[in-house]
Amino acid sequence: MIDPVSHDAFEEFARARTPHLFRAAWLLCGHRAEAEDLVQETLAKVYVRMHRRLGPALENPAAYAQVTLTRTFISSRRRRSSTEMPYADLPEGAAADPAERTTLRLDLDDALTALSPMDRAVVVLRYLDDLPVDEVARILGVSPGAVKNRSMRALARMRERTTR
Amino acid sequence: MNERDLTALLERATGDLVPEVDRLVADGTARGRTRLRRRRVGSAVAVAAAVVVLTIGTSLLMSGDGGKPRTEPGFADDTQSVETKTVELPRPQPKEPDRPTTVSAREAPTIIGTFLPPGPISEPLENADFPLVDTADERLVHFRYDGTLTTFTIARADSLATCREFANAEQANESLPQPVCSVVDGLEVLTSTQDSPVRTIGVTVWNHGYAISLQSYNVARSKNPDGSEDVPPVMDAPAISVDDLITIASSGVWFEE
């Protein structure tokens, strides 16, 4: 449990978790700048929650941050969903990522852009974070059956895109 | 590709992604600090200026009785922000709904949960105390977020008083603070709080010919199993902040775009 008023404790936590949060955010957003913004927004929310004067202290900040990241992503996509569709082509900016294994990431991004935001979230939580179906269902507010269906559907679509 | 392949693929593809940790942590912390400071300053201003006022919230909307909340209301906690807003004119609103609502009452708790910090969200409550209404013109659902009672409604605005009429209406109970009608991002928002016998914060937003209302309490139920109303609080303040209530009620997610 983290001391609700300790800045050092928050910074230590944030430094330790940011690399993992960024990986998840990149898979969700498919775009470095958006992923960075999502991580910053998540850290801001965790900061506020940790420094809340009232209410119980945060027992598991890492889990809280992961849930916050996922829900913030889904919420932002929902607000923008009326004007956005999954990409048919690669999003602008993805090709500018200078890191190694760029080709693999581009292929993966191509496959992920075919998925809805909720399906992407299922993929990240199930296969990157390795969370059980029930936990993913709780985080996303859907039934375990829906998580299984979305997993299967996402896997099928990604298989289709990556084997082309 | 099977599940194991996908896990390996995700790890290989992202394993060498190196974020700028220093910058992300610094910027995230700065955002958090600013937000926290705004909340606290907003609270102080609200208390000093007596801007914190009473909710009529959902129960008034649904009952249309001009000032008697169906459930117990309350004052905002001092950590809840009620920020003063720059005066602005509301966007013109249609006299009748200009589009259908797309979220059923049963789906609403899940949708609302995506806007909020993580916390358990119950199934919709549905019994004599907490009716569930799910028609095209009216949605009403009660559920629990983080163990506290939460009520969400959408009703046709043309069947209700206006935001300013609610704010100027004479209160049935003079000890209750008056609701405040303000304009946030072009939409009229009625904000109200109560402190006794339980604490509650409510907001109602007028949008697309509807009044969307969300009310958060600091208790789990409106009365005890024996019928008494001295319900023990689950936490000191309602679980959802004013800012979050306004964000949710103002969202376009409730309508077909």
Interface residues (C-beta under 8 A of the other chain):
Chain A: H7 F10 E11 A14 R15 T18 P19 F22 R23 W26 L27 E36 V39 Q40 E41 T42 L43 A44 K45 V46 Y47 V48 R49 H51 R52 R53 L54 G55 A63 Y64 V67 T68 R71 I74 S75 R78 R79 S82 A99 E100 R101 L104 R105 L108 V123 V124 R126 Y127 L128 D130 R138 I139 G141 V142 S151 L155 M158 R159 T162 T163
Chain B: M1 N2 E3 L6 T7 L9 L10 E11 R12 A13 T14 G15 D16 L17 V18 P19 E20 V21 L24 V25 D27 G28 T29 R31 G32 R33 R35 L36 R39 D77 T79 P109 T110 I111 G113 T114 F115 L116 P117 P118 P120 I121 M235 D236 A237 S251 G252 V253 E257
